[in-house]
Amino acid sequence: MPRLRVCTPRGGHIFPSVRRHEGVSALALLVLTACAAGKIVDGVLVDDARGFKIPVLRDGWRQFKAEGVEVAFRAEPGGQIAALFVSCEGQQAIPLRILSRRLFFGIGAKRVMAQEQVSLNGTEAIHTLLEGRVKDAEVMVSSYVAKDATCIYDLVYVAARAAFEERLPEFERFVKGWVLTGKSSTFQVPGSR
């Protein structure tokens, strides 16, 4: 299970364990079925198999690995987390609003502050801004959920409420750089053989 750590203003830590399809934990959340297949070229993560590219965060962000996460970064200092999850399981008939709700299972006392349909470089997505509690810490989340015919793409930013705004503009640039490029002819949905 992925273990993403978020620092709280009082020096504590949040360790949300996440399993997307079982709806178990909070926000840095979702275990993906596909293995990471991307490569970094000139500061951009390119995944030809699953058909996307996204810029890598730098300048005060440290990339780290977590099971089920395509790419994840932790801000230093601050402890904010930015991550991209990709889940490819075949045709996705579930509406984006429902898919976005699944991201927040495990977050207590949640309140959706804003939710709107947006376009990410021509791909329909839903943006959600939410506040809630994970264990004893108050957190804020900004998430974008998009999909194509076979994959769901979740771009997620989570931080302690007091530190949320500090790195949000960098996360927004990360999101704006995400582009669907078309899947390679060798891509197969897991379990579709």
N, C-alpha and C positions, 0 to 999 in steps of 0.2 A: 504494500500500500504506500502511496506517496506520503511523505512527511515534509510539509512545508512549514517553516518556523517564521512567525511574525512577532517582532518585539513590541511590547506594550510600553506606554509612557513611564510606568513605574518599574521598568527593568525586568518584568516577567516575560514569558514567552507563550505564544499560542502554537500548538502543534495540531492543526486540523488534519486528521487522517481522512482520506477521501476515497470513496468508491461510488462513482457516478450512478451506475445503474442499480445499485442497491439503496441509493439515497442515504447513505450513511454520513457523512460528515460535512464539515463546513468548507466552504469556499475555495480553498486552493484545490478544488475538489473534483476529481473524476479520474477513475482509472480507465485507461484507454486500451482497446483491444489490439490496435496495430502497433508494431514496433517502430521506433524512430528510424526513418530512412533518409533523413536530410543531410545536407552538407553545407558548410558555411563558405560562401564565396564573396570576397570583397565586403565583409561585414553584413551579409544577408544570408539567412538560413533559407536554402532552396530545397524543396522536397518535390522532385519530379514525379515520384510514384503517386503521391496523394495530391499533387497539383497545386502547390501554393509556395509563396515566398514571403518572408517577413524580415525586417531589419533586426539586427542584434543590438540590444541595449548596451551602452558603454558608459564611460565617465561616471564612476560611482556606483555602478551596478556590477555585481559578480554573478556570473552564470553558475548554476549548480544543477546537478542531475537528481531527479526523483523519478521513481518508477511510474510509468504511465503519463508522464508529462513530456510533451514534445520539446519544449524549451522553457526554462524558468530562470528568473533573475531575482536577486535580493539586493536591495539598496543598502549601501554601507557609507555612512551610518544611516540609521533610520529603521531598517528592518522591513520596509515595504516589500511586497512580493508582486511580481508581474509574471504571468505564465500563459502559455498557449497549450491547450489540450486539443487533440484531434482524435475523434472516434469514428471509425469507418465500419459500418455494420450493414451496409446494403441500403435499399431505398428508405428514405426518411420522410414518412408522411405526417409526422408529428409537427404541429405548428411551432414556430419559433418562441412564442410566449410560453408554451408548455415546456419546451426544452430549457428555457431560461429559468423557470421555477425549480427544475431539478438541481440546478447548481447550488441552491441555497438550503437544501435539506441539511439539517444539523446545525444551522445557525438559529439561535434562540432569540426571542423578542425582536424579530425582524420587522422592519418597516421599509417598504419600497418608497423611496423619495421621488423617483422619476423613472419612467419607462417610455421609450419611444422607438418607432421603426426608423432605421437609418440606412444609408447606403455606404458600404465599405468598398470603394473602388468598383462600383457597379454591382456588388453582391448585396442582396437584401439581408439585413441583420436587425437584431433587437438590442438596444442598449438599456441596461438597468443600473440604477444607482440605489444602493441599499445600505441601511445601517442595521446592526444587530449585535448579538453577544455570542462569543465563542468561549466556553468555559466561563471565567470571570472577567473577560476583557471585552470592552466595547470596540467593535471594528466597523469599518466602512468598506464597501465593495463597489467597484465599477466593473461591469462585465458586458461583453459583446458576444452574442451568439449568432452564428451564421451557418448555413448548410448548403451543400450542393446535392446532387442525386444520391450520393453514397456516403458522405461524411458530414460530421458536425464539427464545427470549429468554435472553441470557446476561448476567448481572450479575457483574462481575468486579472484584476488588480485588487489587492487586499492590504489594508493597513490599519493600525490602531487609529482611532478617530482623531487623536491629536496630531498625527503625522500624515494624515491622508492627503491633504492638499499639496504638501511639499514636493512630491514626485509625480503627481497626477499628470502634469503637462508632458512629461517624458513618456508615460504610459500611453497618452493620447497619440503622440507621434508614432510610437510602436504600433498601435492599432491602425493608424492611417497608412502605415507602410505595408500592411498585410494585403496580399493580392492573390486571387485564384489564378492559376496559370494553365490549368488543364492537366489531367492525369496522364501518365505515360501508358502506353499500351500494355505494359506488363503488370499494371495494378490489378489486384484481385481483392475483393472484399473477403476478410477472414471468414472461413467456414463456408465459402460459396463453391468449393470444388465439387 
